[in-house]
Amino acid sequence: MLNVSGNNLDSITDLECLTQLSHFMAIDNQLNDMKELAHVLGSWFFLTRLDLMGNPLCHRAKYRDRVIVMAKRLGKSCHVLHDVQN
């Protein structure tokens, strides 16, 4: 589990190496890049919980659906918490 909430992060690329990560919380940061998120999620094979509430990317069209599709590509069922309803 990693909680980086409230750190004003605009990128999580440096966290890609945490391949054993199962829970990731990044509430209230500045994450906005869906392509970067997809790339990083591709390295987190064991991720089961993801909370990105309060980030600009949460306001994108079909944000939750896109994240679920990314997680399914990993062969895991990822629970996306605190999503913004479109």
PyMOL Python script that loads the backbone (N, CA, C, O; Angstrom):
from pymol import cmd

cmd.read_pdbstr("""\
ATOM      1  N   MET A   1       0.839  -1.174   0.000  1.00  0.00           N
ATOM      2  CA  MET A   1       0.000   0.000   0.000  1.00  0.00           C
ATOM      3  C   MET A   1       0.887   1.240   0.000  1.00  0.00           C
ATOM      4  O   MET A   1       1.876   1.334   0.728  1.00  0.00           O
ATOM      5  N   LEU A   2       0.493   2.183  -0.843  1.00  0.00           N
ATOM      6  CA  LEU A   2       1.211   3.457  -0.875  1.00  0.00           C
ATOM      7  C   LEU A   2       0.196   4.577  -0.880  1.00  0.00           C
ATOM      8  O   LEU A   2      -0.723   4.592  -1.699  1.00  0.00           O
ATOM      9  N   ASN A   3       0.363   5.519   0.039  1.00  0.00           N
ATOM     10  CA  ASN A   3      -0.514   6.683   0.125  1.00  0.00           C
ATOM     11  C   ASN A   3       0.333   7.936  -0.105  1.00  0.00           C
ATOM     12  O   ASN A   3       1.156   8.305   0.733  1.00  0.00           O
ATOM     13  N   VAL A   4       0.117   8.585  -1.253  1.00  0.00           N
ATOM     14  CA  VAL A   4       0.837   9.815  -1.587  1.00  0.00           C
ATOM     15  C   VAL A   4      -0.145  10.988  -1.677  1.00  0.00           C
ATOM     16  O   VAL A   4       0.103  11.959  -2.391  1.00  0.00           O
ATOM     17  N   SER A   5      -1.234  10.890  -0.964  1.00  0.00           N
ATOM     18  CA  SER A   5      -2.284  11.906  -1.013  1.00  0.00           C
ATOM     19  C   SER A   5      -1.791  13.255  -0.525  1.00  0.00           C
ATOM     20  O   SER A   5      -0.986  13.350   0.402  1.00  0.00           O
ATOM     21  N   GLY A   6      -2.301  14.305  -1.178  1.00  0.00           N
ATOM     22  CA  GLY A   6      -2.022  15.666  -0.745  1.00  0.00           C
ATOM     23  C   GLY A   6      -0.599  16.130  -0.934  1.00  0.00           C
ATOM     24  O   GLY A   6      -0.145  17.010  -0.203  1.00  0.00           O
ATOM     25  N   ASN A   7       0.123  15.573  -1.888  1.00  0.00           N
ATOM     26  CA  ASN A   7       1.515  15.946  -2.112  1.00  0.00           C
ATOM     27  C   ASN A   7       1.727  16.803  -3.356  1.00  0.00           C
ATOM     28  O   ASN A   7       2.867  17.041  -3.755  1.00  0.00           O
ATOM     29  N   ASN A   8       0.640  17.268  -3.974  1.00  0.00           N
ATOM     30  CA  ASN A   8       0.720  18.132  -5.146  1.00  0.00           C
ATOM     31  C   ASN A   8       1.468  17.469  -6.308  1.00  0.00           C
ATOM     32  O   ASN A   8       2.114  18.155  -7.101  1.00  0.00           O
ATOM     33  N   LEU A   9       1.384  16.144  -6.410  1.00  0.00           N
ATOM     34  CA  LEU A   9       2.070  15.404  -7.472  1.00  0.00           C
ATOM     35  C   LEU A   9       1.381  15.634  -8.807  1.00  0.00           C
ATOM     36  O   LEU A   9       0.153  15.619  -8.890  1.00  0.00           O
ATOM     37  N   ASP A  10       2.175  15.845  -9.852  1.00  0.00           N
ATOM     38  CA  ASP A  10       1.611  15.939 -11.198  1.00  0.00           C
ATOM     39  C   ASP A  10       2.060  14.768 -12.064  1.00  0.00           C
ATOM     40  O   ASP A  10       1.717  14.697 -13.244  1.00  0.00           O
ATOM     41  N   SER A  11       2.825  13.853 -11.478  1.00  0.00           N
ATOM     42  CA  SER A  11       3.298  12.678 -12.194  1.00  0.00           C
ATOM     43  C   SER A  11       3.540  11.540 -11.210  1.00  0.00           C
ATOM     44  O   SER A  11       3.951  11.756 -10.070  1.00  0.00           O
ATOM     45  N   ILE A  12       3.272  10.312 -11.682  1.00  0.00           N
ATOM     46  CA  ILE A  12       3.574   9.124 -10.867  1.00  0.00           C
ATOM     47  C   ILE A  12       4.533   8.192 -11.604  1.00  0.00           C
ATOM     48  O   ILE A  12       4.704   7.036 -11.216  1.00  0.00           O
ATOM     49  N   THR A  13       5.143   8.687 -12.645  1.00  0.00           N
ATOM     50  CA  THR A  13       6.064   7.882 -13.449  1.00  0.00           C
ATOM     51  C   THR A  13       7.171   7.254 -12.609  1.00  0.00           C
ATOM     52  O   THR A  13       7.534   6.099 -12.832  1.00  0.00           O
ATOM     53  N   ASP A  14       7.708   7.993 -11.654  1.00  0.00           N
ATOM     54  CA  ASP A  14       8.796   7.471 -10.825  1.00  0.00           C
ATOM     55  C   ASP A  14       8.362   6.320  -9.930  1.00  0.00           C
ATOM     56  O   ASP A  14       9.209   5.620  -9.375  1.00  0.00           O
ATOM     57  N   LEU A  15       7.059   6.111  -9.779  1.00  0.00           N
ATOM     58  CA  LEU A  15       6.539   5.035  -8.931  1.00  0.00           C
ATOM     59  C   LEU A  15       6.314   3.741  -9.706  1.00  0.00           C
ATOM     60  O   LEU A  15       5.944   2.722  -9.123  1.00  0.00           O
ATOM     61  N   GLU A  16       6.532   3.781 -10.995  1.00  0.00           N
ATOM     62  CA  GLU A  16       6.310   2.628 -11.862  1.00  0.00           C
ATOM     63  C   GLU A  16       7.079   1.385 -11.402  1.00  0.00           C
ATOM     64  O   GLU A  16       6.622   0.260 -11.607  1.00  0.00           O
ATOM     65  N   CYS A  17       8.212   1.581 -10.799  1.00  0.00           N
ATOM     66  CA  CYS A  17       9.065   0.465 -10.364  1.00  0.00           C
ATOM     67  C   CYS A  17       8.479  -0.313  -9.184  1.00  0.00           C
ATOM     68  O   CYS A  17       9.004  -1.367  -8.825  1.00  0.00           O
ATOM     69  N   LEU A  18       7.413   0.183  -8.582  1.00  0.00           N
ATOM     70  CA  LEU A  18       6.801  -0.482  -7.433  1.00  0.00           C
ATOM     71  C   LEU A  18       5.841  -1.577  -7.913  1.00  0.00           C
ATOM     72  O   LEU A  18       4.629  -1.488  -7.722  1.00  0.00           O
ATOM     73  N   THR A  19       6.400  -2.584  -8.526  1.00  0.00           N
ATOM     74  CA  THR A  19       5.615  -3.597  -9.234  1.00  0.00           C
ATOM     75  C   THR A  19       4.778  -4.493  -8.321  1.00  0.00           C
ATOM     76  O   THR A  19       3.874  -5.173  -8.808  1.00  0.00           O
ATOM     77  N   GLN A  20       5.046  -4.514  -7.032  1.00  0.00           N
ATOM     78  CA  GLN A  20       4.287  -5.342  -6.097  1.00  0.00           C
ATOM     79  C   GLN A  20       3.141  -4.586  -5.423  1.00  0.00           C
ATOM     80  O   GLN A  20       2.468  -5.125  -4.545  1.00  0.00           O
ATOM     81  N   LEU A  21       2.928  -3.359  -5.829  1.00  0.00           N
ATOM     82  CA  LEU A  21       1.927  -2.497  -5.207  1.00  0.00           C
ATOM     83  C   LEU A  21       0.520  -3.068  -5.358  1.00  0.00           C
ATOM     84  O   LEU A  21       0.116  -3.455  -6.455  1.00  0.00           O
ATOM     85  N   SER A  22      -0.226  -3.119  -4.252  1.00  0.00           N
ATOM     86  CA  SER A  22      -1.592  -3.649  -4.297  1.00  0.00           C
ATOM     87  C   SER A  22      -2.643  -2.562  -4.071  1.00  0.00           C
ATOM     88  O   SER A  22      -3.753  -2.664  -4.594  1.00  0.00           O
ATOM     89  N   HIS A  23      -2.314  -1.535  -3.308  1.00  0.00           N
ATOM     90  CA  HIS A  23      -3.226  -0.418  -3.059  1.00  0.00           C
ATOM     91  C   HIS A  23      -2.479   0.885  -3.326  1.00  0.00           C
ATOM     92  O   HIS A  23      -1.346   1.063  -2.880  1.00  0.00           O
ATOM     93  N   PHE A  24      -3.122   1.788  -4.054  1.00  0.00           N
ATOM     94  CA  PHE A  24      -2.496   3.079  -4.337  1.00  0.00           C
ATOM     95  C   PHE A  24      -3.500   4.188  -4.098  1.00  0.00           C
ATOM     96  O   PHE A  24      -4.578   4.209  -4.693  1.00  0.00           O
ATOM     97  N   MET A  25      -3.137   5.109  -3.221  1.00  0.00           N
ATOM     98  CA  MET A  25      -3.977   6.260  -2.906  1.00  0.00           C
ATOM     99  C   MET A  25      -3.205   7.523  -3.263  1.00  0.00           C
ATOM    100  O   MET A  25      -2.108   7.765  -2.758  1.00  0.00           O
ATOM    101  N   ALA A  26      -3.797   8.318  -4.138  1.00  0.00           N
ATOM    102  CA  ALA A  26      -3.173   9.583  -4.555  1.00  0.00           C
ATOM    103  C   ALA A  26      -4.238  10.675  -4.588  1.00  0.00           C
ATOM    104  O   ALA A  26      -4.405  11.364  -5.594  1.00  0.00           O
ATOM    105  N   ILE A  27      -4.949  10.821  -3.484  1.00  0.00           N
ATOM    106  CA  ILE A  27      -6.043  11.789  -3.366  1.00  0.00           C
ATOM    107  C   ILE A  27      -5.476  13.202  -3.329  1.00  0.00           C
ATOM    108  O   ILE A  27      -4.419  13.448  -2.748  1.00  0.00           O
ATOM    109  N   ASP A  28      -6.206  14.139  -3.967  1.00  0.00           N
ATOM    110  CA  ASP A  28      -5.875  15.569  -3.913  1.00  0.00           C
ATOM    111  C   ASP A  28      -4.454  15.886  -4.358  1.00  0.00           C
ATOM    112  O   ASP A  28      -3.693  16.534  -3.639  1.00  0.00           O
ATOM    113  N   ASN A  29      -4.111  15.423  -5.544  1.00  0.00           N
ATOM    114  CA  ASN A  29      -2.858  15.797  -6.187  1.00  0.00           C
ATOM    115  C   ASN A  29      -3.190  16.535  -7.477  1.00  0.00           C
ATOM    116  O   ASN A  29      -4.295  17.061  -7.611  1.00  0.00           O
ATOM    117  N   GLN A  30      -2.277  16.586  -8.414  1.00  0.00           N
ATOM    118  CA  GLN A  30      -2.473  17.297  -9.678  1.00  0.00           C
ATOM    119  C   GLN A  30      -2.336  16.360 -10.877  1.00  0.00           C
ATOM    120  O   GLN A  30      -1.901  16.788 -11.946  1.00  0.00           O
ATOM    121  N   LEU A  31      -2.698  15.096 -10.714  1.00  0.00           N
ATOM    122  CA  LEU A  31      -2.561  14.115 -11.782  1.00  0.00           C
ATOM    123  C   LEU A  31      -3.573  14.405 -12.886  1.00  0.00           C
ATOM    124  O   LEU A  31      -4.768  14.546 -12.626  1.00  0.00           O
ATOM    125  N   ASN A  32      -3.075  14.493 -14.129  1.00  0.00           N
ATOM    126  CA  ASN A  32      -3.927  14.892 -15.248  1.00  0.00           C
ATOM    127  C   ASN A  32      -3.695  14.074 -16.512  1.00  0.00           C
ATOM    128  O   ASN A  32      -4.438  14.234 -17.480  1.00  0.00           O
ATOM    129  N   ASP A  33      -2.707  13.216 -16.535  1.00  0.00           N
ATOM    130  CA  ASP A  33      -2.297  12.533 -17.759  1.00  0.00           C
ATOM    131  C   ASP A  33      -2.784  11.080 -17.766  1.00  0.00           C
ATOM    132  O   ASP A  33      -2.222  10.226 -17.079  1.00  0.00           O
ATOM    133  N   MET A  34      -3.837  10.808 -18.552  1.00  0.00           N
ATOM    134  CA  MET A  34      -4.390   9.459 -18.629  1.00  0.00           C
ATOM    135  C   MET A  34      -3.404   8.481 -19.276  1.00  0.00           C
ATOM    136  O   MET A  34      -3.361   7.312 -18.893  1.00  0.00           O
ATOM    137  N   LYS A  35      -2.618   8.942 -20.244  1.00  0.00           N
ATOM    138  CA  LYS A  35      -1.641   8.064 -20.890  1.00  0.00           C
ATOM    139  C   LYS A  35      -0.577   7.622 -19.899  1.00  0.00           C
ATOM    140  O   LYS A  35      -0.172   6.459 -19.884  1.00  0.00           O
ATOM    141  N   GLU A  36      -0.127   8.559 -19.072  1.00  0.00           N
ATOM    142  CA  GLU A  36       0.859   8.200 -18.043  1.00  0.00           C
ATOM    143  C   GLU A  36       0.255   7.205 -17.067  1.00  0.00           C
ATOM    144  O   GLU A  36       0.903   6.226 -16.697  1.00  0.00           O
ATOM    145  N   LEU A  37      -0.977   7.446 -16.651  1.00  0.00           N
ATOM    146  CA  LEU A  37      -1.636   6.526 -15.728  1.00  0.00           C
ATOM    147  C   LEU A  37      -1.722   5.131 -16.333  1.00  0.00           C
ATOM    148  O   LEU A  37      -1.447   4.141 -15.655  1.00  0.00           O
ATOM    149  N   ALA A  38      -2.100   5.048 -17.598  1.00  0.00           N
ATOM    150  CA  ALA A  38      -2.193   3.753 -18.276  1.00  0.00           C
ATOM    151  C   ALA A  38      -0.843   3.051 -18.291  1.00  0.00           C
ATOM    152  O   ALA A  38      -0.760   1.846 -18.055  1.00  0.00           O
ATOM    153  N   HIS A  39       0.204   3.799 -18.567  1.00  0.00           N
ATOM    154  CA  HIS A  39       1.548   3.217 -18.615  1.00  0.00           C
ATOM    155  C   HIS A  39       1.956   2.672 -17.244  1.00  0.00           C
ATOM    156  O   HIS A  39       2.474   1.560 -17.144  1.00  0.00           O
ATOM    157  N   VAL A  40       1.722   3.456 -16.197  1.00  0.00           N
ATOM    158  CA  VAL A  40       2.105   3.035 -14.845  1.00  0.00           C
ATOM    159  C   VAL A  40       1.253   1.846 -14.399  1.00  0.00           C
ATOM    160  O   VAL A  40       1.776   0.893 -13.821  1.00  0.00           O
ATOM    161  N   LEU A  41      -0.046   1.894 -14.662  1.00  0.00           N
ATOM    162  CA  LEU A  41      -0.910   0.765 -14.295  1.00  0.00           C
ATOM    163  C   LEU A  41      -0.457  -0.522 -14.980  1.00  0.00           C
ATOM    164  O   LEU A  41      -0.651  -1.617 -14.452  1.00  0.00           O
ATOM    165  N   GLY A  42       0.137  -0.385 -16.137  1.00  0.00           N
ATOM    166  CA  GLY A  42       0.654  -1.550 -16.850  1.00  0.00           C
ATOM    167  C   GLY A  42       1.783  -2.246 -16.126  1.00  0.00           C
ATOM    168  O   GLY A  42       2.091  -3.399 -16.430  1.00  0.00           O
ATOM    169  N   SER A  43       2.409  -1.573 -15.174  1.00  0.00           N
ATOM    170  CA  SER A  43       3.499  -2.164 -14.383  1.00  0.00           C
ATOM    171  C   SER A  43       3.032  -2.683 -13.034  1.00  0.00           C
ATOM    172  O   SER A  43       3.746  -3.434 -12.368  1.00  0.00           O
ATOM    173  N   TRP A  44       1.840  -2.284 -12.636  1.00  0.00           N
ATOM    174  CA  TRP A  44       1.328  -2.669 -11.321  1.00  0.00           C
ATOM    175  C   TRP A  44       0.384  -3.863 -11.459  1.00  0.00           C
ATOM    176  O   TRP A  44      -0.837  -3.708 -11.411  1.00  0.00           O
ATOM    177  N   PHE A  45       0.943  -5.023 -11.627  1.00  0.00           N
ATOM    178  CA  PHE A  45       0.182  -6.243 -11.881  1.00  0.00           C
ATOM    179  C   PHE A  45      -0.679  -6.685 -10.705  1.00  0.00           C
ATOM    180  O   PHE A  45      -1.664  -7.395 -10.904  1.00  0.00           O
ATOM    181  N   PHE A  46      -0.335  -6.288  -9.496  1.00  0.00           N
ATOM    182  CA  PHE A  46      -1.045  -6.744  -8.311  1.00  0.00           C
ATOM    183  C   PHE A  46      -1.999  -5.700  -7.745  1.00  0.00           C
ATOM    184  O   PHE A  46      -2.572  -5.909  -6.676  1.00  0.00           O
ATOM    185  N   LEU A  47      -2.179  -4.597  -8.432  1.00  0.00           N
ATOM    186  CA  LEU A  47      -3.035  -3.510  -7.953  1.00  0.00           C
ATOM    187  C   LEU A  47      -4.487  -3.966  -7.868  1.00  0.00           C
ATOM    188  O   LEU A  47      -5.046  -4.469  -8.842  1.00  0.00           O
ATOM    189  N   THR A  48      -5.092  -3.785  -6.693  1.00  0.00           N
ATOM    190  CA  THR A  48      -6.502  -4.123  -6.504  1.00  0.00           C
ATOM    191  C   THR A  48      -7.336  -2.929  -6.057  1.00  0.00           C
ATOM    192  O   THR A  48      -8.559  -2.948  -6.188  1.00  0.00           O
ATOM    193  N   ARG A  49      -6.698  -1.904  -5.539  1.00  0.00           N
ATOM    194  CA  ARG A  49      -7.435  -0.697  -5.115  1.00  0.00           C
ATOM    195  C   ARG A  49      -6.700   0.541  -5.594  1.00  0.00           C
ATOM    196  O   ARG A  49      -5.476   0.644  -5.512  1.00  0.00           O
ATOM    197  N   LEU A  50      -7.493   1.475  -6.096  1.00  0.00           N
ATOM    198  CA  LEU A  50      -6.940   2.713  -6.643  1.00  0.00           C
ATOM    199  C   LEU A  50      -7.857   3.858  -6.258  1.00  0.00           C
ATOM    200  O   LEU A  50      -9.058   3.797  -6.523  1.00  0.00           O
ATOM    201  N   ASP A  51      -7.321   4.900  -5.640  1.00  0.00           N
ATOM    202  CA  ASP A  51      -8.105   6.066  -5.249  1.00  0.00           C
ATOM    203  C   ASP A  51      -7.399   7.318  -5.743  1.00  0.00           C
ATOM    204  O   ASP A  51      -6.323   7.669  -5.258  1.00  0.00           O
ATOM    205  N   LEU A  52      -8.010   7.986  -6.707  1.00  0.00           N
ATOM    206  CA  LEU A  52      -7.438   9.191  -7.312  1.00  0.00           C
ATOM    207  C   LEU A  52      -8.341  10.406  -7.131  1.00  0.00           C
ATOM    208  O   LEU A  52      -8.197  11.391  -7.856  1.00  0.00           O
ATOM    209  N   MET A  53      -9.258  10.356  -6.188  1.00  0.00           N
ATOM    210  CA  MET A  53     -10.197  11.455  -5.958  1.00  0.00           C
ATOM    211  C   MET A  53      -9.462  12.790  -5.808  1.00  0.00           C
ATOM    212  O   MET A  53      -8.398  12.859  -5.193  1.00  0.00           O
ATOM    213  N   GLY A  54     -10.038  13.833  -6.371  1.00  0.00           N
ATOM    214  CA  GLY A  54      -9.468  15.163  -6.208  1.00  0.00           C
ATOM    215  C   GLY A  54      -8.355  15.504  -7.175  1.00  0.00           C
ATOM    216  O   GLY A  54      -7.661  16.503  -6.988  1.00  0.00           O
ATOM    217  N   ASN A  55      -8.171  14.697  -8.204  1.00  0.00           N
ATOM    218  CA  ASN A  55      -7.180  14.982  -9.242  1.00  0.00           C
ATOM    219  C   ASN A  55      -7.897  15.468 -10.502  1.00  0.00           C
ATOM    220  O   ASN A  55      -9.022  15.045 -10.769  1.00  0.00           O
ATOM    221  N   PRO A  56      -7.265  16.348 -11.277  1.00  0.00           N
ATOM    222  CA  PRO A  56      -7.901  16.847 -12.498  1.00  0.00           C
ATOM    223  C   PRO A  56      -8.339  15.741 -13.456  1.00  0.00           C
ATOM    224  O   PRO A  56      -9.353  15.901 -14.136  1.00  0.00           O
ATOM    225  N   LEU A  57      -7.617  14.632 -13.532  1.00  0.00           N
ATOM    226  CA  LEU A  57      -8.004  13.577 -14.477  1.00  0.00           C
ATOM    227  C   LEU A  57      -9.343  12.939 -14.117  1.00  0.00           C
ATOM    228  O   LEU A  57      -9.975  12.316 -14.970  1.00  0.00           O
ATOM    229  N   CYS A  58      -9.782  13.082 -12.878  1.00  0.00           N
ATOM    230  CA  CYS A  58     -11.080  12.534 -12.471  1.00  0.00           C
ATOM    231  C   CYS A  58     -12.249  13.237 -13.153  1.00  0.00           C
ATOM    232  O   CYS A  58     -13.354  12.696 -13.209  1.00  0.00           O
ATOM    233  N   HIS A  59     -12.012  14.418 -13.662  1.00  0.00           N
ATOM    234  CA  HIS A  59     -13.070  15.191 -14.302  1.00  0.00           C
ATOM    235  C   HIS A  59     -13.169  14.929 -15.797  1.00  0.00           C
ATOM    236  O   HIS A  59     -14.027  15.501 -16.469  1.00  0.00           O
ATOM    237  N   ARG A  60     -12.319  14.090 -16.314  1.00  0.00           N
ATOM    238  CA  ARG A  60     -12.350  13.758 -17.742  1.00  0.00           C
ATOM    239  C   ARG A  60     -13.537  12.857 -18.058  1.00  0.00           C
ATOM    240  O   ARG A  60     -14.006  12.095 -17.212  1.00  0.00           O
ATOM    241  N   ALA A  61     -14.000  12.963 -19.276  1.00  0.00           N
ATOM    242  CA  ALA A  61     -15.124  12.145 -19.717  1.00  0.00           C
ATOM    243  C   ALA A  61     -14.789  10.667 -19.570  1.00  0.00           C
ATOM    244  O   ALA A  61     -13.723  10.211 -19.983  1.00  0.00           O
ATOM    245  N   LYS A  62     -15.713   9.935 -18.978  1.00  0.00           N
ATOM    246  CA  LYS A  62     -15.592   8.480 -18.816  1.00  0.00           C
ATOM    247  C   LYS A  62     -14.320   8.061 -18.080  1.00  0.00           C
ATOM    248  O   LYS A  62     -13.773   6.991 -18.345  1.00  0.00           O
ATOM    249  N   TYR A  63     -13.860   8.886 -17.175  1.00  0.00           N
ATOM    250  CA  TYR A  63     -12.651   8.599 -16.390  1.00  0.00           C
ATOM    251  C   TYR A  63     -12.701   7.211 -15.748  1.00  0.00           C
ATOM    252  O   TYR A  63     -11.785   6.407 -15.920  1.00  0.00           O
ATOM    253  N   ARG A  64     -13.778   6.939 -15.010  1.00  0.00           N
ATOM    254  CA  ARG A  64     -13.862   5.675 -14.284  1.00  0.00           C
ATOM    255  C   ARG A  64     -13.855   4.492 -15.247  1.00  0.00           C
ATOM    256  O   ARG A  64     -13.157   3.505 -15.012  1.00  0.00           O
ATOM    257  N   ASP A  65     -14.616   4.584 -16.314  1.00  0.00           N
ATOM    258  CA  ASP A  65     -14.655   3.500 -17.302  1.00  0.00           C
ATOM    259  C   ASP A  65     -13.278   3.244 -17.901  1.00  0.00           C
ATOM    260  O   ASP A  65     -12.876   2.094 -18.076  1.00  0.00           O
ATOM    261  N   ARG A  66     -12.563   4.309 -18.212  1.00  0.00           N
ATOM    262  CA  ARG A  66     -11.236   4.167 -18.810  1.00  0.00           C
ATOM    263  C   ARG A  66     -10.264   3.491 -17.845  1.00  0.00           C
ATOM    264  O   ARG A  66      -9.469   2.645 -18.256  1.00  0.00           O
ATOM    265  N   VAL A  67     -10.326   3.858 -16.572  1.00  0.00           N
ATOM    266  CA  VAL A  67      -9.427   3.256 -15.579  1.00  0.00           C
ATOM    267  C   VAL A  67      -9.752   1.773 -15.404  1.00  0.00           C
ATOM    268  O   VAL A  67      -8.844   0.950 -15.288  1.00  0.00           O
ATOM    269  N   ILE A  68     -11.031   1.430 -15.385  1.00  0.00           N
ATOM    270  CA  ILE A  68     -11.416   0.024 -15.247  1.00  0.00           C
ATOM    271  C   ILE A  68     -10.913  -0.788 -16.435  1.00  0.00           C
ATOM    272  O   ILE A  68     -10.434  -1.908 -16.259  1.00  0.00           O
ATOM    273  N   VAL A  69     -11.015  -0.237 -17.635  1.00  0.00           N
ATOM    274  CA  VAL A  69     -10.503  -0.926 -18.820  1.00  0.00           C
ATOM    275  C   VAL A  69      -8.993  -1.127 -18.700  1.00  0.00           C
ATOM    276  O   VAL A  69      -8.484  -2.197 -19.034  1.00  0.00           O
ATOM    277  N   MET A  70      -8.276  -0.113 -18.230  1.00  0.00           N
ATOM    278  CA  MET A  70      -6.825  -0.235 -18.049  1.00  0.00           C
ATOM    279  C   MET A  70      -6.508  -1.360 -17.074  1.00  0.00           C
ATOM    280  O   MET A  70      -5.596  -2.152 -17.312  1.00  0.00           O
ATOM    281  N   ALA A  71      -7.254  -1.433 -15.981  1.00  0.00           N
ATOM    282  CA  ALA A  71      -7.008  -2.454 -14.973  1.00  0.00           C
ATOM    283  C   ALA A  71      -7.323  -3.840 -15.524  1.00  0.00           C
ATOM    284  O   ALA A  71      -6.613  -4.797 -15.215  1.00  0.00           O
ATOM    285  N   LYS A  72      -8.364  -3.965 -16.327  1.00  0.00           N
ATOM    286  CA  LYS A  72      -8.716  -5.263 -16.891  1.00  0.00           C
ATOM    287  C   LYS A  72      -7.641  -5.764 -17.843  1.00  0.00           C
ATOM    288  O   LYS A  72      -7.454  -6.972 -17.983  1.00  0.00           O
ATOM    289  N   ARG A  73      -6.948  -4.869 -18.485  1.00  0.00           N
ATOM    290  CA  ARG A  73      -5.842  -5.269 -19.354  1.00  0.00           C
ATOM    291  C   ARG A  73      -4.763  -5.980 -18.557  1.00  0.00           C
ATOM    292  O   ARG A  73      -4.001  -6.779 -19.101  1.00  0.00           O
ATOM    293  N   LEU A  74      -4.704  -5.688 -17.280  1.00  0.00           N
ATOM    294  CA  LEU A  74      -3.719  -6.334 -16.413  1.00  0.00           C
ATOM    295  C   LEU A  74      -4.184  -7.711 -15.971  1.00  0.00           C
ATOM    296  O   LEU A  74      -3.416  -8.465 -15.372  1.00  0.00           O
ATOM    297  N   GLY A  75      -5.418  -8.038 -16.258  1.00  0.00           N
ATOM    298  CA  GLY A  75      -5.956  -9.316 -15.815  1.00  0.00           C
ATOM    299  C   GLY A  75      -6.392  -9.288 -14.368  1.00  0.00           C
ATOM    300  O   GLY A  75      -6.569 -10.342 -13.757  1.00  0.00           O
ATOM    301  N   LYS A  76      -6.567  -8.114 -13.811  1.00  0.00           N
ATOM    302  CA  LYS A  76      -6.987  -7.948 -12.427  1.00  0.00           C
ATOM    303  C   LYS A  76      -8.288  -7.168 -12.390  1.00  0.00           C
ATOM    304  O   LYS A  76      -8.601  -6.418 -13.315  1.00  0.00           O
ATOM    305  N   SER A  77      -9.031  -7.348 -11.332  1.00  0.00           N
ATOM    306  CA  SER A  77     -10.225  -6.543 -11.101  1.00  0.00           C
ATOM    307  C   SER A  77      -9.816  -5.444 -10.136  1.00  0.00           C
ATOM    308  O   SER A  77      -9.628  -5.690  -8.945  1.00  0.00           O
ATOM    309  N   CYS A  78      -9.681  -4.258 -10.643  1.00  0.00           N
ATOM    310  CA  CYS A  78      -9.218  -3.134  -9.836  1.00  0.00           C
ATOM    311  C   CYS A  78     -10.427  -2.343  -9.335  1.00  0.00           C
ATOM    312  O   CYS A  78     -11.276  -1.934 -10.127  1.00  0.00           O
ATOM    313  N   HIS A  79     -10.501  -2.135  -8.051  1.00  0.00           N
ATOM    314  CA  HIS A  79     -11.584  -1.369  -7.448  1.00  0.00           C
ATOM    315  C   HIS A  79     -11.187   0.105  -7.459  1.00  0.00           C
ATOM    316  O   HIS A  79     -10.228   0.501  -6.796  1.00  0.00           O
ATOM    317  N   VAL A  80     -11.926   0.912  -8.214  1.00  0.00           N
ATOM    318  CA  VAL A  80     -11.655   2.340  -8.319  1.00  0.00           C
ATOM    319  C   VAL A  80     -12.539   3.047  -7.311  1.00  0.00           C
ATOM    320  O   VAL A  80     -13.764   3.034  -7.432  1.00  0.00           O
ATOM    321  N   LEU A  81     -11.923   3.660  -6.321  1.00  0.00           N
ATOM    322  CA  LEU A  81     -12.651   4.336  -5.253  1.00  0.00           C
ATOM    323  C   LEU A  81     -12.869   5.811  -5.562  1.00  0.00           C
ATOM    324  O   LEU A  81     -12.091   6.436  -6.283  1.00  0.00           O
ATOM    325  N   HIS A  82     -13.931   6.344  -5.005  1.00  0.00           N
ATOM    326  CA  HIS A  82     -14.184   7.784  -5.036  1.00  0.00           C
ATOM    327  C   HIS A  82     -14.115   8.387  -6.420  1.00  0.00           C
ATOM    328  O   HIS A  82     -13.470   9.417  -6.616  1.00  0.00           O
ATOM    329  N   ASP A  83     -14.759   7.773  -7.366  1.00  0.00           N
ATOM    330  CA  ASP A  83     -14.756   8.306  -8.718  1.00  0.00           C
ATOM    331  C   ASP A  83     -15.758   9.446  -8.825  1.00  0.00           C
ATOM    332  O   ASP A  83     -16.690   9.547  -8.028  1.00  0.00           O
ATOM    333  N   VAL A  84     -15.555  10.299  -9.819  1.00  0.00           N
ATOM    334  CA  VAL A  84     -16.465  11.390 -10.119  1.00  0.00           C
ATOM    335  C   VAL A  84     -17.534  10.844 -11.057  1.00  0.00           C
ATOM    336  O   VAL A  84     -17.203  10.228 -12.071  1.00  0.00           O
ATOM    337  N   GLN A  85     -18.778  11.052 -10.747  1.00  0.00           N
ATOM    338  CA  GLN A  85     -19.855  10.593 -11.619  1.00  0.00           C
ATOM    339  C   GLN A  85     -19.971  11.533 -12.799  1.00  0.00           C
ATOM    340  O   GLN A  85     -20.019  12.750 -12.625  1.00  0.00           O
ATOM    341  N   ASN A  86     -20.016  10.971 -14.017  1.00  0.00           N
ATOM    342  CA  ASN A  86     -20.161  11.776 -15.231  1.00  0.00           C
ATOM    343  C   ASN A  86     -21.611  11.956 -15.579  1.00  0.00           C
ATOM    344  O   ASN A  86     -21.931  12.608 -16.573  1.00  0.00           O
TER     345      ASN A  86
END
""", "prot")
cmd.dss("prot")
cmd.show_as("cartoon", "prot")
cmd.util.cbc("prot")
cmd.orient("prot")
